Amino acid sequence: MYVIAMYDVGEKRVGKMLKLFRRYLNWIQNSVFEGEITEVKLKELEIGARSIMDLETDSLILFCSRQEKWLEKQIVGKERSSLDQIL
């Protein structure tokens, strides 16, 4: 499945969340990640995020789609991270 994930966490937890999310998805902008991921890996990511987060003040939003082709991506301004540069 294709996932776009974004989080808003306290300053002390940002580094831990960044390291966790980089293991599973591609960083595209501050606290925003995207990429293909299996349901099992997504569950691992969510469990890891919950262990870092303060559920009273922090948030995690996941947009899931069966395939990337069902999404239209538009970028206005500078693109922070382009996957095309990796290839």
N, C-alpha and C positions, 0 to 999 in steps of 0.2 A: 504494500500500500504506500501511497505518497502522503507525507505529512508535512505540514507547516506548524512549527511550534514557537511559542513566544512566552517569555516569563517576565515577571516583575517581582524581584525579591530584594530583601534588605541588602545594603551595601556589603555587609560582612559575609554574605552567602553568594555573592555574584561570581567570584572566582571558582568556587566549587561547582556551581551550576554550569558555568562555561566549560569546565573540564569534562563534566558528565555528558553534556549535550554534544560536544565535539567528538566523543567516542561513537555516537550513533547517527548524527546528522551533519549536514554542511552548514557552516556559519554564513549567513547572508547579511546580517545587520546587527547592531547592538541588541542582544537578547532575543534574536530571531534566527531560527534554523529551519532548513527544509531538506527533504530527501526521501528516498525509498527506504522502507524499513518493514520488517516482518511484524506480525502481531505479537509474537513472543518478545522480540527485541523492544517493541514499543512498550509492552508491559514492564520489562526490565527498566527501561528509561523512566517510566512513570513512578515505579517503586523507588528508584534511586532519587528522583526529584523530590518525592514526598519525604524521604528521610533527611533531606537537606532543608527543605522549606519550613517556614513557620506558617502553618495552615490558617492561622488567625489573621495574618497580615500580608502574606505573599500570594501570588497567583501564577497559574500555568494554564495557557490556552492552547489546545491542539485542534487543528483543522485536518481532517483525514479524508482522503479520496482513494478510490481503488486504483486509479492511475493518474499520473501527472498530466496526461493528454486532456483530461477533463477540466483542467484549470487554464485560464489565460493569465499570464503574468505580464504586468505592465510596470515599468520602472520610470519614475520621474525623478530627475536629478542624478546624482552620482550613485552608481551601483557599488556597494561596499565589497562584495566578493563575487567574482564571476567564475562559474565552473568551467567556462570555455577556456580559460587560461590554463587550466590543469591539463587539458588534452593536448 
